[in-house]
Amino acid sequence: MKRTPKLLLVAMAFAAPMVAKADALDEGRVKELVYEAIRENPDIVMEALAELQKRQAAAEATNASDFLAAERDVIERDPNAPVLGNPEGDVTVVEFFDYNCPYCRRAAPEVDALIAKDRNIRLVYREWPILGEGSVFAARAALASRKQGKYPEFHAAMMRLQGRAEEESVLRVAAEIGLDIDRLRQDMTAPEIEEHIATSMRLTRGLGFQGTPSFVIGDGLVPGFADRSQLEDYVAKARN
């Protein structure tokens, strides 16, 4: 059976006063009356679309807020995620990022400046490699570098990388900061690395994030690039 388009259903709701007796008519006649109403008042389509988008946005925001409340411990306190800044800080900033994301590279010095200025911030990094195989390799290498105690150095060097993060460039950076490459390759296959990436994928779906970078600061969801002043505003709200 042919379904009535969702937009038409919303338009029917807007056109209800014009078809008040529609409950006594068959579906075909109702549609005719709705289309007639639309022809006479074409703005009704835009109004219906705007209302539909408004309702969807509200539903998505509610779902993301509920998900954040339910998963806050995992988002902020996952022991399988790198923590920089002050581990005992009173506000946690969580960043989801990809080493091949140009906006993440732009955000890196903003985040660095944030935690340099505010010594009471916990910074949680979540590797979210969504921009190809090079991103996945880079994320695995970064997480594996934790075993050698060099995650902060590796992360910073990768954010300064010129060009794409691919296997060759990632290993070059690893060697430059003194990582044991053979051990790094071995540690990259550890199950906790796969678990970290899978958890990042699950969390971003639940939070409604569409791309990198994305931040969680208190109850604030910050999709996209944010400079230091914007991040500071969210930190202040979370702290208050």
Backbone as CSV, one residue per row, in Angstrom:
resi,resn,N_x,N_y,N_z,CA_x,CA_y,CA_z,C_x,C_y,C_z
1,MET,0.851,-1.196,0.000,0.000,0.000,0.000,0.882,1.240,0.000
2,LYS,0.535,2.202,-0.800,1.318,3.426,-0.900,1.161,4.247,0.359
3,ARG,2.312,4.674,0.943,2.283,5.452,2.174,2.169,6.951,1.889
4,THR,1.511,7.657,2.822,1.417,9.105,2.720,2.722,9.718,3.184
5,PRO,3.387,10.569,2.368,4.652,11.183,2.771,4.515,11.914,4.097
6,LYS,5.585,11.876,4.901,5.567,12.504,6.223,5.268,13.999,6.111
7,LEU,5.868,14.665,5.118,5.633,16.094,4.965,4.166,16.371,4.677
8,LEU,3.539,15.488,3.870,2.125,15.666,3.563,1.290,15.519,4.833
9,LEU,1.672,14.581,5.701,0.922,14.399,6.944,0.987,15.657,7.794
10,VAL,2.181,16.271,7.851,2.305,17.508,8.615,1.488,18.612,7.968
11,ALA,1.541,18.666,6.634,0.758,19.670,5.916,-0.732,19.466,6.168
12,MET,-1.144,18.198,6.256,-2.548,17.901,6.537,-2.944,18.467,7.899
13,ALA,-2.017,18.389,8.848,-2.311,18.932,10.170,-2.509,20.439,10.102
14,PHE,-1.659,21.121,9.300,-1.791,22.567,9.135,-3.080,22.913,8.385
15,ALA,-3.466,22.043,7.477,-4.640,22.324,6.648,-5.936,21.861,7.298
16,ALA,-5.852,21.331,8.503,-7.019,20.742,9.154,-8.232,21.653,9.181
17,PRO,-8.049,22.950,9.491,-9.237,23.816,9.525,-9.959,23.877,8.185
18,MET,-9.223,23.668,7.100,-9.827,23.756,5.766,-10.536,22.468,5.393
19,VAL,-10.223,21.399,6.115,-10.832,20.110,5.790,-11.442,19.521,7.059
20,ALA,-12.170,20.354,7.771,-12.702,19.951,9.065,-13.602,18.728,8.977
21,LYS,-14.185,18.529,7.809,-15.081,17.398,7.653,-14.386,16.206,7.026
22,ALA,-13.078,16.209,7.031,-12.322,15.170,6.335,-12.552,13.791,6.923
23,ASP,-12.950,13.729,8.230,-13.132,12.416,8.843,-14.268,11.647,8.200
24,ALA,-15.132,12.343,7.463,-16.248,11.683,6.786,-15.897,11.331,5.350
25,LEU,-14.667,11.622,4.911,-14.247,11.400,3.543,-13.235,10.270,3.479
26,ASP,-13.067,9.723,2.262,-12.044,8.688,2.120,-10.680,9.347,1.974
27,GLU,-9.608,8.550,2.046,-8.255,9.084,2.045,-7.956,9.844,0.760
28,GLY,-8.421,9.338,-0.367,-8.165,10.008,-1.636,-8.734,11.411,-1.667
29,ARG,-9.963,11.580,-1.167,-10.583,12.888,-1.164,-9.869,13.825,-0.181
30,VAL,-9.430,13.268,0.954,-8.694,14.075,1.923,-7.448,14.644,1.268
31,LYS,-6.709,13.794,0.528,-5.503,14.251,-0.143,-5.823,15.345,-1.161
32,GLU,-6.903,15.179,-1.888,-7.283,16.203,-2.862,-7.515,17.543,-2.168
33,LEU,-8.207,17.505,-1.051,-8.485,18.739,-0.319,-7.198,19.369,0.214
34,VAL,-6.269,18.516,0.681,-5.002,19.032,1.195,-4.209,19.682,0.075
35,TYR,-4.104,18.987,-1.075,-3.372,19.553,-2.207,-4.011,20.865,-2.671
36,GLU,-5.321,20.928,-2.613,-6.007,22.161,-2.999,-5.650,23.278,-2.020
37,ALA,-5.605,22.938,-0.726,-5.239,23.929,0.281,-3.815,24.417,0.067
38,ILE,-2.923,23.486,-0.318,-1.517,23.847,-0.548,-1.405,24.772,-1.758
39,ARG,-2.149,24.472,-2.823,-2.104,25.324,-4.020,-2.574,26.736,-3.692
40,GLU,-3.604,26.834,-2.848,-4.133,28.146,-2.500,-3.214,28.880,-1.522
41,ASN,-2.466,28.121,-0.735,-1.571,28.727,0.265,-0.249,27.951,0.275
42,PRO,0.631,28.175,-0.713,1.863,27.388,-0.827,2.804,27.553,0.368
43,ASP,2.674,28.625,1.115,3.541,28.807,2.291,3.323,27.727,3.336
44,ILE,2.201,27.035,3.214,1.895,25.999,4.189,2.944,24.886,4.164
45,VAL,3.535,24.653,2.979,4.561,23.604,2.861,5.794,23.986,3.661
46,MET,6.235,25.234,3.519,7.410,25.684,4.255,7.136,25.688,5.753
47,GLU,5.935,26.079,6.125,5.571,26.064,7.538,5.591,24.638,8.079
48,ALA,5.071,23.717,7.284,5.033,22.321,7.713,6.434,21.761,7.844
49,LEU,7.289,22.092,6.866,8.663,21.609,6.910,9.403,22.176,8.112
50,ALA,9.213,23.460,8.373,9.873,24.091,9.518,9.409,23.455,10.822
51,GLU,8.114,23.177,10.906,7.575,22.550,12.115,8.140,21.135,12.278
52,LEU,8.234,20.406,11.183,8.786,19.053,11.231,10.233,19.072,11.700
53,GLN,11.024,19.993,11.142,12.424,20.105,11.536,12.548,20.513,12.996
54,LYS,11.685,21.400,13.443,11.712,21.839,14.833,11.426,20.672,15.771
55,ARG,10.441,19.860,15.414,10.092,18.723,16.263,11.209,17.687,16.273
56,GLN,11.820,17.446,15.109,12.917,16.488,15.036,14.108,16.960,15.850
57,ALA,14.434,18.253,15.750,15.565,18.796,16.499,15.324,18.685,18.001
58,ALA,14.100,18.969,18.418,13.771,18.882,19.839,13.875,17.444,20.333
59,ALA,13.398,16.503,19.513,13.465,15.091,19.893,14.915,14.619,19.976
60,GLU,15.734,15.046,19.003,17.141,14.645,18.995,17.878,15.223,20.195
61,ALA,17.583,16.472,20.533,18.231,17.108,21.681,17.861,16.392,22.975
62,THR,16.595,16.018,23.100,16.151,15.296,24.290,16.820,13.936,24.377
63,ASN,16.900,13.248,23.244,17.536,11.934,23.222,19.014,12.032,23.596
64,ALA,19.708,13.047,23.054,21.129,13.224,23.351,21.330,13.549,24.827
65,SER,20.463,14.396,25.386,20.565,14.757,26.791,20.346,13.542,27.679
66,ASP,19.363,12.732,27.340,19.093,11.516,28.106,20.263,10.541,28.007
67,PHE,20.835,10.428,26.817,21.975,9.525,26.610,23.172,10.004,27.433
68,LEU,23.422,11.312,27.425,24.528,11.866,28.198,24.361,11.557,29.683
69,ALA,23.160,11.712,30.191,22.915,11.433,31.606,23.162,9.959,31.925
70,ALA,22.742,9.086,31.012,22.874,7.648,31.261,24.311,7.163,31.110
71,GLU,25.078,7.811,30.227,26.427,7.335,29.904,27.535,8.256,30.414
72,ARG,27.202,9.179,31.295,28.196,10.164,31.726,29.441,9.505,32.317
73,ASP,29.272,8.452,33.077,30.433,7.820,33.706,31.389,7.274,32.657
74,VAL,30.847,6.656,31.606,31.695,6.143,30.538,32.340,7.286,29.766
75,ILE,31.575,8.318,29.470,32.078,9.454,28.698,33.215,10.159,29.431
76,GLU,33.060,10.363,30.729,34.020,11.153,31.487,35.061,10.333,32.239
77,ARG,34.738,9.078,32.591,35.600,8.334,33.519,36.056,6.987,32.982
78,ASP,35.998,6.792,31.693,36.440,5.526,31.114,37.950,5.369,31.355
79,PRO,38.378,4.341,32.093,39.817,4.162,32.330,40.590,3.808,31.075
80,ASN,39.858,3.481,30.012,40.492,3.123,28.744,40.657,4.331,27.828
81,ALA,40.503,5.525,28.376,40.676,6.760,27.590,41.788,7.599,28.206
82,PRO,42.655,8.205,27.379,43.725,9.053,27.904,43.173,10.283,28.623
83,VAL,43.811,10.638,29.726,43.430,11.817,30.499,44.640,12.730,30.622
84,LEU,44.477,13.992,30.218,45.523,14.999,30.363,45.006,16.115,31.260
85,GLY,45.785,17.165,31.399,45.379,18.235,32.294,45.508,17.769,33.730
86,ASN,44.535,18.152,34.549,44.525,17.789,35.967,43.592,16.602,36.182
87,PRO,44.137,15.407,36.485,43.282,14.230,36.673,42.252,14.403,37.780
88,GLU,42.497,15.339,38.694,41.564,15.586,39.797,40.752,16.857,39.567
89,GLY,40.755,17.376,38.360,40.060,18.627,38.072,38.570,18.566,38.348
90,ASP,37.968,19.723,38.575,36.541,19.770,38.912,35.641,19.821,37.690
91,VAL,36.194,20.061,36.512,35.412,20.046,35.270,36.125,19.149,34.265
92,THR,35.344,18.289,33.618,35.900,17.382,32.610,35.520,17.854,31.224
93,VAL,36.520,17.992,30.364,36.317,18.312,28.955,36.661,17.047,28.160
94,VAL,35.709,16.574,27.383,35.916,15.381,26.563,35.938,15.806,25.104
95,GLU,37.000,15.429,24.398,37.088,15.759,22.973,37.121,14.482,22.138
96,PHE,36.236,14.410,21.161,36.241,13.354,20.152,36.915,13.926,18.910
97,PHE,37.915,13.238,18.374,38.692,13.833,17.293,39.241,12.769,16.347
98,ASP,39.765,13.263,15.223,40.403,12.437,14.190,41.672,13.160,13.759
99,TYR,42.785,12.441,13.665,44.056,13.090,13.336,44.088,13.647,11.907
100,ASN,43.184,13.211,11.057,43.130,13.745,9.691,42.113,14.873,9.547
101,CYS,41.537,15.294,10.641,40.537,16.365,10.609,41.236,17.716,10.724
102,PRO,41.153,18.578,9.705,41.820,19.889,9.782,41.277,20.765,10.902
103,TYR,39.996,20.630,11.226,39.422,21.423,12.303,39.914,20.946,13.665
104,CYS,40.219,19.646,13.771,40.807,19.140,15.013,42.202,19.716,15.198
105,ARG,42.950,19.827,14.107,44.289,20.408,14.199,44.212,21.888,14.565
106,ARG,43.204,22.566,14.058,42.999,23.971,14.431,42.600,24.090,15.892
107,ALA,41.836,23.110,16.375,41.355,23.168,17.759,42.439,22.804,18.760
108,ALA,43.455,22.056,18.330,44.474,21.564,19.268,45.130,22.680,20.074
109,PRO,45.627,23.763,19.457,46.231,24.825,20.274,45.221,25.549,21.158
110,GLU,43.953,25.565,20.744,42.918,26.176,21.577,42.715,25.346,22.848
111,VAL,42.696,24.031,22.682,42.539,23.141,23.834,43.765,23.228,24.735
112,ASP,44.951,23.252,24.118,46.190,23.383,24.899,46.178,24.665,25.730
113,ALA,45.746,25.752,25.105,45.700,27.035,25.822,44.681,26.990,26.955
114,LEU,43.582,26.274,26.732,42.544,26.155,27.760,43.092,25.497,29.015
115,ILE,43.757,24.350,28.859,44.227,23.639,30.049,45.487,24.276,30.635
116,ALA,46.201,25.043,29.818,47.354,25.764,30.358,46.896,26.902,31.258
117,LYS,45.784,27.538,30.890,45.263,28.664,31.668,44.483,28.193,32.888
118,ASP,43.709,27.120,32.714,42.858,26.614,33.794,43.428,25.279,34.280
119,ARG,44.069,25.304,35.423,44.742,24.117,35.950,43.799,23.168,36.663
120,ASN,42.520,23.417,36.568,41.548,22.566,37.266,40.617,21.859,36.284
121,ILE,41.132,21.571,35.085,40.357,20.877,34.059,40.933,19.487,33.812
122,ARG,40.071,18.505,33.802,40.422,17.158,33.330,40.121,17.114,31.831
123,LEU,41.087,16.712,31.049,40.891,16.632,29.607,40.928,15.167,29.187
124,VAL,39.824,14.696,28.659,39.716,13.304,28.208,39.723,13.290,26.686
125,TYR,40.634,12.513,26.121,40.706,12.374,24.671,40.038,11.070,24.244
126,ARG,39.142,11.177,23.258,38.524,9.984,22.676,38.864,9.958,21.192
127,GLU,39.626,8.954,20.827,39.975,8.743,19.429,38.716,8.311,18.679
128,TRP,38.401,9.062,17.620,37.212,8.773,16.805,37.621,8.824,15.335
129,PRO,38.268,7.769,14.853,38.820,7.779,13.488,37.759,7.505,12.433
130,ILE,37.303,8.550,11.767,36.202,8.413,10.808,36.590,8.865,9.407
131,LEU,37.861,9.216,9.216,38.266,9.789,7.924,39.228,8.869,7.162
132,GLY,38.981,7.576,7.214,39.750,6.654,6.393,40.690,5.755,7.180
133,GLU,41.340,4.859,6.432,42.220,3.871,7.054,43.404,4.523,7.754
134,GLY,43.925,5.628,7.189,45.024,6.322,7.837,44.631,6.817,9.218
135,SER,43.402,7.295,9.357,42.912,7.762,10.653,42.842,6.621,11.655
136,VAL,42.389,5.461,11.191,42.304,4.298,12.079,43.698,3.884,12.531
137,PHE,44.660,3.832,11.605,46.022,3.458,11.950,46.597,4.453,12.965
138,ALA,46.373,5.741,12.731,46.879,6.767,13.634,46.273,6.631,15.024
139,ALA,44.965,6.376,15.093,44.302,6.236,16.384,44.850,5.033,17.141
140,ARG,45.031,3.937,16.444,45.579,2.738,17.085,46.996,2.999,17.598
141,ALA,47.796,3.664,16.791,49.171,3.954,17.199,49.182,4.877,18.417
142,ALA,48.326,5.883,18.413,48.279,6.816,19.539,47.907,6.097,20.827
143,LEU,46.863,5.266,20.752,46.441,4.544,21.947,47.519,3.561,22.407
144,ALA,48.201,2.945,21.448,49.280,2.015,21.799,50.452,2.731,22.433
145,SER,50.658,3.995,22.099,51.782,4.750,22.666,51.638,4.928,24.171
146,ARG,50.434,4.735,24.691,50.229,4.833,26.136,51.062,3.794,26.882
147,LYS,51.252,2.629,26.256,52.024,1.564,26.901,53.475,1.989,27.113
148,GLN,53.945,2.939,26.308,55.315,3.428,26.443,55.359,4.806,27.118
149,GLY,54.210,5.241,27.646,54.156,6.486,28.397,54.348,7.730,27.568
150,LYS,54.000,7.669,26.268,54.266,8.817,25.393,53.021,9.320,24.656
151,TYR,51.844,9.051,25.204,50.646,9.512,24.507,50.608,11.033,24.344
152,PRO,50.861,11.824,25.375,50.783,13.289,25.192,51.726,13.792,24.105
153,GLU,52.959,13.262,24.086,53.929,13.684,23.075,53.492,13.253,21.676
154,PHE,52.994,12.027,21.585,52.572,11.522,20.277,51.367,12.309,19.770
155,HIS,50.406,12.547,20.638,49.209,13.297,20.243,49.580,14.687,19.737
156,ALA,50.427,15.365,20.495,50.823,16.728,20.111,51.548,16.730,18.773
157,ALA,52.443,15.753,18.576,53.188,15.674,17.321,52.270,15.363,16.146
158,MET,51.278,14.514,16.360,50.340,14.183,15.286,49.474,15.385,14.920
159,MET,49.126,16.193,15.890,48.323,17.374,15.598,49.123,18.434,14.852
160,ARG,50.450,18.341,14.908,51.302,19.274,14.152,51.704,18.705,12.791
161,LEU,51.269,17.494,12.499,51.660,16.814,11.259,51.197,17.598,10.037
162,GLN,52.088,17.751,9.069,51.734,18.357,7.791,51.336,17.243,6.824
163,GLY,50.170,17.361,6.218,49.704,16.309,5.324,48.885,15.272,6.076
164,ARG,48.465,14.256,5.333,47.591,13.241,5.905,48.340,12.297,6.831
165,ALA,47.595,11.810,7.813,48.098,10.756,8.679,47.863,9.418,7.988
166,GLU,48.933,8.794,7.564,48.898,7.462,6.970,49.946,6.616,7.688
167,GLU,49.996,5.342,7.375,50.909,4.460,8.098,52.336,4.996,8.090
168,GLU,52.839,5.399,6.925,54.219,5.863,6.828,54.462,7.104,7.679
169,SER,53.588,8.095,7.571,53.791,9.341,8.319,53.595,9.124,9.820
170,VAL,52.666,8.259,10.183,52.425,7.978,11.601,53.650,7.326,12.233
171,LEU,54.216,6.347,11.545,55.392,5.669,12.088,56.606,6.593,12.117
172,ARG,56.673,7.514,11.161,57.769,8.480,11.180,57.677,9.365,12.422
173,VAL,56.481,9.834,12.721,56.284,10.656,13.914,56.610,9.847,15.170
174,ALA,56.176,8.585,15.181,56.437,7.728,16.343,57.933,7.577,16.591
175,ALA,58.681,7.380,15.520,60.127,7.232,15.655,60.766,8.535,16.129
176,GLU,60.259,9.653,15.635,60.838,10.954,15.992,60.701,11.272,17.477
177,ILE,59.637,10.770,18.103,59.470,11.063,19.535,60.028,9.939,20.400
178,GLY,60.686,8.968,19.770,61.389,7.952,20.536,60.610,6.704,20.884
179,LEU,59.525,6.428,20.180,58.778,5.200,20.437,59.486,3.995,19.832
180,ASP,59.383,2.861,20.516,59.868,1.589,19.994,58.840,1.097,18.979
181,ILE,59.191,1.114,17.707,58.221,0.829,16.646,57.740,-0.616,16.685
182,ASP,58.640,-1.550,16.905,58.228,-2.952,16.972,57.229,-3.177,18.099
183,ARG,57.513,-2.619,19.247,56.588,-2.757,20.375,55.279,-2.041,20.075
184,LEU,55.372,-0.876,19.446,54.167,-0.116,19.100,53.251,-0.940,18.203
185,ARG,53.811,-1.541,17.179,53.006,-2.366,16.264,52.328,-3.502,17.020
186,GLN,53.044,-4.107,17.927,52.469,-5.212,18.699,51.341,-4.721,19.597
187,ASP,51.573,-3.593,20.264,50.563,-3.060,21.180,49.328,-2.546,20.450
188,MET,49.473,-2.199,19.178,48.331,-1.705,18.406,47.249,-2.759,18.208
189,THR,47.580,-4.023,18.410,46.607,-5.103,18.223,45.886,-5.469,19.515
190,ALA,46.184,-4.769,20.610,45.584,-5.100,21.903,44.065,-4.894,21.862
191,PRO,43.297,-5.761,22.511,41.826,-5.657,22.468,41.293,-4.361,23.052
192,GLU,42.010,-3.770,24.016,41.489,-2.541,24.612,41.506,-1.380,23.623
193,ILE,42.347,-1.468,22.601,42.369,-0.414,21.582,41.119,-0.511,20.711
194,GLU,40.785,-1.719,20.309,39.550,-1.922,19.541,38.343,-1.482,20.371
195,GLU,38.390,-1.779,21.664,37.278,-1.422,22.541,37.130,0.091,22.648
196,HIS,38.255,0.802,22.759,38.190,2.274,22.856,37.525,2.859,21.615
197,ILE,37.950,2.430,20.452,37.396,2.979,19.209,35.920,2.623,19.070
198,ALA,35.566,1.372,19.388,34.163,0.957,19.300,33.296,1.764,20.262
199,THR,33.820,2.035,21.449,33.069,2.834,22.422,32.887,4.261,21.932
200,SER,33.922,4.821,21.321,33.796,6.165,20.755,32.700,6.211,19.704
201,MET,32.640,5.195,18.847,31.607,5.138,17.813,30.219,5.086,18.446
202,ARG,30.076,4.266,19.482,28.776,4.135,20.147,28.376,5.443,20.835
203,LEU,29.310,6.056,21.523,28.993,7.282,22.240,28.611,8.420,21.304
204,THR,29.329,8.564,20.211,29.017,9.665,19.290,27.658,9.476,18.624
205,ARG,27.296,8.223,18.363,25.944,7.985,17.820,24.893,8.421,18.822
206,GLY,25.076,8.028,20.077,24.100,8.366,21.103,24.016,9.854,21.375
207,LEU,25.149,10.539,21.253,25.182,11.987,21.502,24.752,12.800,20.291
208,GLY,24.607,12.137,19.158,24.161,12.831,17.946,25.240,13.608,17.240
209,PHE,26.513,13.342,17.531,27.598,14.035,16.852,27.744,13.517,15.425
210,GLN,28.013,14.434,14.514,28.122,14.086,13.102,29.544,14.184,12.572
211,GLY,30.441,14.835,13.282,31.788,15.012,12.772,32.734,15.485,13.863
212,THR,33.989,15.616,13.475,35.032,16.008,14.415,35.474,17.443,14.160
213,PRO,35.983,18.135,15.200,35.960,17.700,16.594,34.582,17.888,17.203
214,SER,34.324,17.181,18.282,33.107,17.371,19.061,33.491,17.263,20.531
215,PHE,32.839,18.081,21.352,33.192,18.155,22.767,31.976,17.897,23.648
216,VAL,32.250,17.321,24.812,31.266,17.243,25.887,31.878,17.957,27.080
217,ILE,31.176,18.990,27.575,31.655,19.764,28.722,30.479,19.949,29.665
218,GLY,30.467,19.211,30.755,29.314,19.253,31.646,28.092,18.724,30.919
219,ASP,27.041,19.534,30.880,25.842,19.163,30.125,25.873,19.724,28.707
220,GLY,26.969,20.393,28.360,27.064,21.016,27.043,27.611,20.070,25.990
221,LEU,26.919,19.997,24.860,27.380,19.242,23.696,27.818,20.261,22.657
222,VAL,29.083,20.168,22.253,29.674,21.178,21.381,30.149,20.514,20.092
223,PRO,29.319,20.471,19.053,29.751,19.882,17.789,30.536,20.883,16.957
224,GLY,31.693,20.467,16.455,32.457,21.339,15.582,33.537,22.117,16.316
225,PHE,34.285,22.892,15.528,35.402,23.677,16.060,34.925,24.685,17.103
226,ALA,35.701,24.822,18.162,35.432,25.852,19.176,36.764,26.446,19.593
227,ASP,36.833,27.766,19.707,38.078,28.390,20.151,38.121,28.407,21.677
228,ARG,39.235,28.923,22.215,39.418,28.863,23.662,38.323,29.597,24.415
229,SER,37.927,30.760,23.932,36.917,31.538,24.654,35.582,30.804,24.700
230,GLN,35.227,30.142,23.605,33.985,29.369,23.603,34.073,28.193,24.574
231,LEU,35.215,27.510,24.564,35.404,26.396,25.489,35.353,26.887,26.932
232,GLU,35.950,28.043,27.188,35.938,28.612,28.539,34.513,28.890,28.999
233,ASP,33.654,29.341,28.088,32.254,29.608,28.443,31.568,28.331,28.889
234,TYR,31.789,27.244,28.165,31.165,25.971,28.533,31.725,25.455,29.851
235,VAL,33.019,25.645,30.077,33.623,25.233,31.350,33.014,26.015,32.496
236,ALA,32.841,27.320,32.316,32.254,28.149,33.369,30.833,27.699,33.703
237,LYS,30.064,27.372,32.659,28.693,26.899,32.895,28.699,25.580,33.656
238,ALA,29.605,24.686,33.273,29.685,23.386,33.954,30.118,23.575,35.400
239,ARG,31.030,24.483,35.629,31.558,24.708,36.982,30.507,25.353,37.883
240,ASN,29.640,26.161,37.301,28.611,26.858,38.096,27.369,26.029,38.305
